Amino acid sequence: MRSSRETLIEKQLMTSVEITTGSRLHFGPLSVAAPAGGRFGGIGLMIESPRIILSAETADHDSFHGDDSSVRRVTDFLRRIRQAMPEKASPAVSITISESIPSHCGFGSGTQLGLAVGRIASIMAGEPTLPLQTLARRVGRGLRSAVGLHGFDLGGFLVDGGRAQPDQLGTLVSRMEFPDDWRFVLAVPKQAAGLSGEAEQSAFATQPPMPQSLTGDLCRIVLMDWIPSVLERDFLRCSEALYTFGHAVGDFFSRAQGGVFAHPRMAEWAAVLRRRGVQGVAQTSWGPTLAALCDSDAMAQQLTRDFTNDPAWNDCSFNVVAPLNRGASVVIR
C-alpha cells in the first residue's frame, strides 16, 4: 500500500506548471534613508508587456531551455531558492523560458523572474499557496521596494507604504484597478541600461537622505491627486500627477543618474512630448525607459508611429503597452 508521501511524490512527478507575469513600472520611492517611520515605499503599476512566460515539468534531472542570459538567471534563482527550502526539497525540473523581460531597463525583471521561479519550486514541492513574504525571502527580493512583489501577486496600480523594520516587506496601502482603456507608450534608447546590482547599491549608499519636506510633497501628490484621479478616471489629473511625482523623484536622484532622467535622449523626448501636450511622462525605476500616459490605444499608436517613422529618433524604440490588472497567471496541470 502506498504511503501518503509516495502518493504526493507521484503527483509531483505528473505536475507541469506555466507562469505568465508582466512587467512593473516603478515611478519612485516615497522615502530614502528616513530617520524614523516607513522606509522606501513607492508607486507603481503592472503592465502586460514585456512579460515572462515560464513552463516547467518534473524531470529526471534539471534542464533549462531559452536564451543564455535567461537560463543563467533562472539557474541562479533556483539554486538560491533550494538553499532556502531545506525541509521541502524541490524535485528536478525542466524549465522553458518562452518570453523574458529585458534586464536593467526599469521593468523589474529580476523580481518578476525570481518570483516566477520561486512559485514553480514551491508548487513542485507541494506548497502551491506559499505566502508572498516567504516566497520573497527565498528569492531574495523586496529589500527596498515591494511594488514588484505585490504586483506579481495582484497586478494593478499599487502604493507601497514602506517598511518600518529591515526584515519586513513594504506594506501595501492601496491597490486599484487602472483604467483598462488607457495605454502607455514606452520609449527606451537602444544599447542603453539603467543602474543595477553593485552600481545601484552604491547609488543608494551615497545618496543623502530624502528631505522630509519632499516625502511630504510626494505623499500629498499620491493621496490628494494620483489616487483620486485613478479612481475617478480623470486622465488629465492623473497625467499631471505622474509627471510631477516623477520629476520630483528624478531631481532628487539627479546626482546619481546624471539628471532628472537617466539618459539625455529621454530628457529630450520628455520635453518634446510636453510641448506636444502629452503631460504624463515619467521614468520607471533607474530607467532608461520612459513611460508616456495616453487616454486611448488610438492616441498611443499614433504617438508611436510618429516617433518610429521619424529618422531623428531611430536610436530609440517605442512600444504601446496596456495595464495589467491581475496577478501572475499560474496554470497547474
FILO-175349 format. One record per residue (C-alpha): residue number from 1; residue in three letters; y, x, z. Coordinates in steps of 0.2 Angstrom, whole numbers, padded with zeros to 4 digits. Last residue first. Layout:
{NUM, ALA, {Y, X, Z}};
...
end
This chain:
{333, ARG, {0103, -0009, -0075}};
{332, ILE, {0119, -0005, -0065}};
{331, VAL, {0136, -0008, -0073}};
{330, VAL, {0151, -0002, -0064}};
{329, SER, {0168, -0006, -0071}};
{328, ALA, {0182, 0003, -0062}};
{327, GLY, {0195, -0008, -0054}};
{326, ARG, {0205, -0022, -0062}};
{325, ASN, {0222, -0025, -0068}};
{324, LEU, {0223, -0011, -0081}};
{323, PRO, {0240, -0011, -0089}};
{322, ALA, {0240, -0008, -0108}};
{321, VAL, {0243, 0008, -0118}};
{320, VAL, {0253, 0012, -0134}};
{319, ASN, {0252, 0030, -0139}};
{318, PHE, {0264, 0044, -0145}};
{317, SER, {0260, 0062, -0148}};
{316, CYS, {0273, 0076, -0149}};
{315, ASP, {0277, 0091, -0160}};
{314, ASN, {0279, 0079, -0175}};
{313, TRP, {0295, 0073, -0166}};
{312, ALA, {0308, 0078, -0179}};
{311, PRO, {0297, 0073, -0193}};
{310, ASP, {0300, 0055, -0188}};
{309, ASN, {0285, 0044, -0193}};
{308, THR, {0277, 0046, -0175}};
{307, PHE, {0294, 0042, -0167}};
{306, ASP, {0297, 0026, -0176}};
{305, ARG, {0279, 0020, -0176}};
{304, THR, {0278, 0022, -0158}};
{303, LEU, {0293, 0012, -0155}};
{302, GLN, {0287, -0002, -0167}};
{301, GLN, {0270, -0002, -0158}};
{300, ALA, {0278, -0004, -0141}};
{299, MET, {0290, -0018, -0146}};
{298, ALA, {0276, -0028, -0154}};
{297, ASP, {0265, -0025, -0139}};
{296, SER, {0278, -0033, -0128}};
{295, ASP, {0291, -0030, -0114}};
{294, CYS, {0290, -0011, -0116}};
{293, LEU, {0290, 0002, -0102}};
{292, ALA, {0292, 0020, -0108}};
{291, ALA, {0279, 0033, -0100}};
{290, LEU, {0282, 0051, -0100}};
{289, THR, {0268, 0064, -0100}};
{288, PRO, {0272, 0082, -0095}};
{287, GLY, {0270, 0077, -0082}};
{286, TRP, {0269, 0083, -0064}};
{285, SER, {0265, 0065, -0059}};
{284, THR, {0270, 0052, -0072}};
{283, GLN, {0287, 0055, -0079}};
{282, ALA, {0299, 0040, -0081}};
{281, VAL, {0306, 0028, -0094}};
{280, GLY, {0312, 0010, -0091}};
{279, GLN, {0329, 0008, -0100}};
{278, VAL, {0325, 0007, -0118}};
{277, GLY, {0342, 0003, -0125}};
{276, ARG, {0342, 0015, -0140}};
{275, ARG, {0353, 0027, -0130}};
{274, ARG, {0341, 0026, -0116}};
{273, LEU, {0326, 0030, -0128}};
{272, VAL, {0335, 0045, -0135}};
{271, ALA, {0339, 0052, -0117}};
{270, ALA, {0321, 0050, -0112}};
{269, TRP, {0315, 0059, -0128}};
{268, GLU, {0327, 0074, -0125}};
{267, ALA, {0320, 0076, -0107}};
{266, MET, {0303, 0075, -0114}};
{265, ARG, {0306, 0089, -0126}};
{264, PRO, {0313, 0099, -0111}};
{263, HIS, {0296, 0098, -0102}};
{262, ALA, {0294, 0095, -0083}};
{261, PHE, {0307, 0081, -0082}};
{260, VAL, {0321, 0081, -0069}};
{259, GLY, {0322, 0100, -0072}};
{258, GLY, {0311, 0115, -0072}};
{257, GLN, {0296, 0109, -0063}};
{256, ALA, {0298, 0117, -0046}};
{255, ARG, {0317, 0117, -0045}};
{254, SER, {0318, 0099, -0052}};
{253, PHE, {0306, 0092, -0039}};
{252, PHE, {0320, 0082, -0030}};
{251, ASP, {0328, 0078, -0047}};
{250, GLY, {0312, 0071, -0053}};
{249, VAL, {0310, 0060, -0038}};
{248, ALA, {0327, 0052, -0041}};
{247, HIS, {0324, 0051, -0060}};
{246, GLY, {0308, 0042, -0057}};
{245, PHE, {0315, 0029, -0045}};
{244, THR, {0330, 0025, -0055}};
{243, TYR, {0320, 0024, -0071}};
{242, LEU, {0306, 0013, -0064}};
{241, ALA, {0319, 0002, -0055}};
{240, GLU, {0329, 0000, -0071}};
{239, SER, {0314, -0006, -0081}};
{238, CYS, {0308, -0018, -0067}};
{237, ARG, {0325, -0026, -0067}};
{236, LEU, {0325, -0028, -0086}};
{235, PHE, {0307, -0034, -0086}};
{234, ASP, {0309, -0048, -0073}};
{233, ARG, {0290, -0053, -0072}};
{232, GLU, {0294, -0061, -0055}};
{231, LEU, {0281, -0052, -0045}};
{230, VAL, {0284, -0036, -0055}};
{229, SER, {0303, -0038, -0052}};
{228, PRO, {0301, -0042, -0034}};
{227, ILE, {0290, -0026, -0031}};
{226, TRP, {0302, -0015, -0040}};
{225, ASP, {0319, -0021, -0034}};
{224, MET, {0320, -0023, -0015}};
{223, LEU, {0304, -0015, -0009}};
{222, VAL, {0302, -0001, -0021}};
{221, ILE, {0320, 0003, -0024}};
{220, ARG, {0324, 0002, -0005}};
{219, CYS, {0309, 0014, -0001}};
{218, LEU, {0316, 0026, -0014}};
{217, ASP, {0333, 0026, -0006}};
{216, GLY, {0326, 0028, 0012}};
{215, THR, {0315, 0042, 0006}};
{214, LEU, {0331, 0050, -0001}};
{213, SER, {0340, 0048, 0015}};
{212, GLN, {0326, 0055, 0025}};
{211, PRO, {0328, 0071, 0015}};
{210, MET, {0312, 0077, 0006}};
{209, PRO, {0306, 0093, 0015}};
{208, PRO, {0309, 0109, 0005}};
{207, GLN, {0296, 0113, -0009}};
{206, THR, {0288, 0130, -0006}};
{205, ALA, {0271, 0123, -0001}};
{204, PHE, {0272, 0108, -0013}};
{203, ALA, {0275, 0120, -0028}};
{202, SER, {0261, 0132, -0022}};
{201, GLN, {0248, 0118, -0021}};
{200, GLU, {0253, 0113, -0039}};
{199, ALA, {0252, 0130, -0045}};
{198, GLU, {0235, 0133, -0036}};
{197, GLY, {0227, 0117, -0045}};
{196, SER, {0239, 0108, -0056}};
{195, LEU, {0256, 0108, -0064}};
{194, GLY, {0259, 0099, -0080}};
{193, ALA, {0252, 0104, -0097}};
{192, ALA, {0258, 0107, -0115}};
{191, GLN, {0250, 0110, -0132}};
{190, LYS, {0257, 0094, -0140}};
{189, PRO, {0271, 0086, -0130}};
{188, VAL, {0267, 0070, -0122}};
{187, ALA, {0273, 0052, -0125}};
{186, LEU, {0265, 0037, -0118}};
{185, VAL, {0272, 0020, -0124}};
{184, PHE, {0269, 0007, -0110}};
{183, ARG, {0265, -0011, -0113}};
{182, TRP, {0269, -0028, -0105}};
{181, ASP, {0258, -0043, -0110}};
{180, ASP, {0247, -0041, -0095}};
{179, PRO, {0261, -0042, -0082}};
{178, PHE, {0255, -0030, -0068}};
{177, GLU, {0244, -0038, -0055}};
{176, MET, {0249, -0033, -0038}};
{175, ARG, {0243, -0021, -0024}};
{174, SER, {0254, -0018, -0009}};
{173, VAL, {0253, -0008, 0007}};
{172, LEU, {0238, 0003, 0003}};
{171, THR, {0237, 0016, 0017}};
{170, GLY, {0236, 0034, 0011}};
{169, LEU, {0219, 0040, 0016}};
{168, GLN, {0217, 0048, 0033}};
{167, ASP, {0211, 0066, 0038}};
{166, PRO, {0229, 0073, 0039}};
{165, GLN, {0235, 0058, 0050}};
{164, ALA, {0250, 0046, 0047}};
{163, ARG, {0246, 0043, 0029}};
{162, GLY, {0256, 0037, 0015}};
{161, GLY, {0262, 0019, 0011}};
{160, ASP, {0253, 0018, -0006}};
{159, VAL, {0261, 0005, -0017}};
{158, LEU, {0250, 0000, -0032}};
{157, PHE, {0252, -0009, -0048}};
{156, GLY, {0234, -0015, -0054}};
{155, GLY, {0217, -0007, -0053}};
{154, LEU, {0206, -0011, -0038}};
{153, ASP, {0194, 0003, -0033}};
{152, PHE, {0199, 0016, -0046}};
{151, GLY, {0217, 0012, -0042}};
{150, HIS, {0215, 0013, -0024}};
{149, LEU, {0209, 0031, -0026}};
{148, GLY, {0222, 0035, -0039}};
{147, VAL, {0236, 0029, -0028}};
{146, ALA, {0229, 0039, -0013}};
{145, SER, {0242, 0053, -0014}};
{144, ARG, {0240, 0069, -0004}};
{143, LEU, {0223, 0074, 0000}};
{142, GLY, {0216, 0060, -0010}};
{141, ARG, {0201, 0069, -0017}};
{140, GLY, {0187, 0080, -0010}};
{139, VAL, {0173, 0070, -0019}};
{138, ARG, {0163, 0068, -0003}};
{137, ARG, {0179, 0063, 0007}};
{136, ALA, {0184, 0051, -0007}};
{135, LEU, {0167, 0042, -0007}};
{134, THR, {0168, 0040, 0012}};
{133, GLN, {0186, 0033, 0011}};
{132, LEU, {0180, 0021, -0003}};
{131, PRO, {0166, 0014, 0007}};
{130, LEU, {0148, 0016, -0001}};
{129, THR, {0143, -0001, -0009}};
{128, PRO, {0129, 0006, -0020}};
{127, GLU, {0121, 0017, -0007}};
{126, GLY, {0103, 0019, -0013}};
{125, ALA, {0104, 0037, -0018}};
{124, MET, {0106, 0034, -0036}};
{123, ILE, {0121, 0022, -0032}};
{122, SER, {0129, 0035, -0021}};
{121, ALA, {0127, 0048, -0035}};
{120, ILE, {0135, 0037, -0048}};
{119, ARG, {0149, 0032, -0037}};
{118, GLY, {0153, 0050, -0034}};
{117, VAL, {0153, 0054, -0052}};
{116, ALA, {0165, 0040, -0055}};
{115, LEU, {0176, 0045, -0040}};
{114, GLY, {0177, 0063, -0047}};
{113, LEU, {0181, 0058, -0064}};
{112, GLN, {0195, 0046, -0058}};
{111, THR, {0202, 0059, -0046}};
{110, GLY, {0201, 0073, -0058}};
{109, SER, {0209, 0064, -0072}};
{108, GLY, {0225, 0058, -0063}};
{107, PHE, {0234, 0054, -0079}};
{106, GLY, {0249, 0066, -0077}};
{105, CYS, {0244, 0078, -0092}};
{104, HIS, {0234, 0091, -0082}};
{103, SER, {0217, 0086, -0089}};
{102, PRO, {0215, 0074, -0104}};
{101, ILE, {0204, 0059, -0099}};
{100, SER, {0186, 0058, -0105}};
{99, GLU, {0175, 0047, -0116}};
{98, SER, {0156, 0047, -0119}};
{97, ILE, {0152, 0058, -0104}};
{96, THR, {0133, 0057, -0103}};
{95, ILE, {0124, 0061, -0087}};
{94, SER, {0105, 0064, -0084}};
{93, VAL, {0101, 0063, -0066}};
{92, ALA, {0090, 0072, -0053}};
{91, PRO, {0089, 0062, -0037}};
{90, SER, {0103, 0062, -0024}};
{89, ALA, {0098, 0067, -0007}};
{88, LYS, {0103, 0055, 0006}};
{87, GLU, {0104, 0064, 0023}};
{86, PRO, {0113, 0079, 0015}};
{85, MET, {0127, 0069, 0007}};
{84, ALA, {0142, 0082, 0007}};
{83, GLN, {0133, 0095, -0002}};
{82, ARG, {0127, 0083, -0015}};
{81, ILE, {0145, 0078, -0018}};
{80, ARG, {0151, 0096, -0021}};
{79, ARG, {0137, 0099, -0033}};
{78, LEU, {0140, 0083, -0042}};
{77, PHE, {0159, 0087, -0044}};
{76, ASP, {0156, 0104, -0051}};
{75, THR, {0143, 0098, -0064}};
{74, VAL, {0155, 0084, -0069}};
{73, ARG, {0169, 0097, -0071}};
{72, ARG, {0159, 0109, -0081}};
{71, VAL, {0152, 0094, -0092}};
{70, SER, {0170, 0088, -0095}};
{69, SER, {0176, 0105, -0101}};
{68, ASP, {0161, 0108, -0112}};
{67, ASP, {0162, 0091, -0122}};
{66, GLY, {0148, 0079, -0118}};
{65, HIS, {0130, 0079, -0112}};
{64, PHE, {0124, 0084, -0095}};
{63, SER, {0106, 0087, -0088}};
{62, ASP, {0099, 0087, -0071}};
{61, HIS, {0080, 0087, -0070}};
{60, ASP, {0066, 0074, -0070}};
{59, ALA, {0078, 0060, -0074}};
{58, THR, {0087, 0046, -0066}};
{57, GLU, {0100, 0038, -0078}};
{56, ALA, {0118, 0041, -0080}};
{55, SER, {0132, 0034, -0091}};
{54, LEU, {0150, 0040, -0089}};
{53, ILE, {0165, 0032, -0098}};
{52, ILE, {0182, 0039, -0093}};
{51, ARG, {0199, 0032, -0100}};
{50, PRO, {0214, 0036, -0109}};
{49, SER, {0218, 0021, -0109}};
{48, GLU, {0217, 0005, -0099}};
{47, ILE, {0231, 0009, -0087}};
{46, MET, {0232, 0009, -0068}};
{45, LEU, {0249, 0009, -0060}};
{44, GLY, {0258, 0020, -0047}};
{43, ILE, {0270, 0021, -0033}};
{42, GLY, {0269, 0034, -0019}};
{41, GLY, {0263, 0039, -0001}};
{40, PHE, {0267, 0057, 0004}};
{39, ARG, {0267, 0057, 0023}};
{38, GLY, {0269, 0042, 0035}};
{37, GLY, {0278, 0045, 0051}};
{36, ALA, {0285, 0061, 0058}};
{35, PRO, {0293, 0077, 0052}};
{34, ALA, {0291, 0072, 0034}};
{33, ALA, {0284, 0086, 0022}};
{32, VAL, {0286, 0075, 0007}};
{31, SER, {0290, 0056, 0007}};
{30, LEU, {0290, 0042, -0005}};
{29, PRO, {0279, 0051, -0018}};
{28, GLY, {0281, 0050, -0037}};
{27, PHE, {0279, 0039, -0053}};
{26, HIS, {0260, 0040, -0053}};
{25, LEU, {0251, 0033, -0069}};
{24, ARG, {0233, 0032, -0067}};
{23, SER, {0220, 0032, -0081}};
{22, GLY, {0206, 0020, -0084}};
{21, THR, {0188, 0019, -0077}};
{20, THR, {0171, 0015, -0085}};
{19, ILE, {0155, 0018, -0076}};
{18, GLU, {0138, 0015, -0083}};
{17, VAL, {0122, 0016, -0072}};
{16, SER, {0104, 0018, -0075}};
{15, THR, {0091, 0015, -0062}};
{14, MET, {0072, 0015, -0065}};
{13, LEU, {0069, 0031, -0055}};
{12, GLN, {0079, 0023, -0041}};
{11, LYS, {0068, 0008, -0040}};
{10, GLU, {0053, 0019, -0039}};
{9, ILE, {0062, 0029, -0025}};
{8, LEU, {0065, 0012, -0016}};
{7, THR, {0047, 0007, -0017}};
{6, GLU, {0041, 0024, -0010}};
{5, ARG, {0054, 0022, 0004}};
{4, SER, {0047, 0004, 0008}};
{3, SER, {0029, 0011, 0009}};
{2, ARG, {0017, 0007, -0005}};
{1, MET, {0000, 0000, 0000}};
end
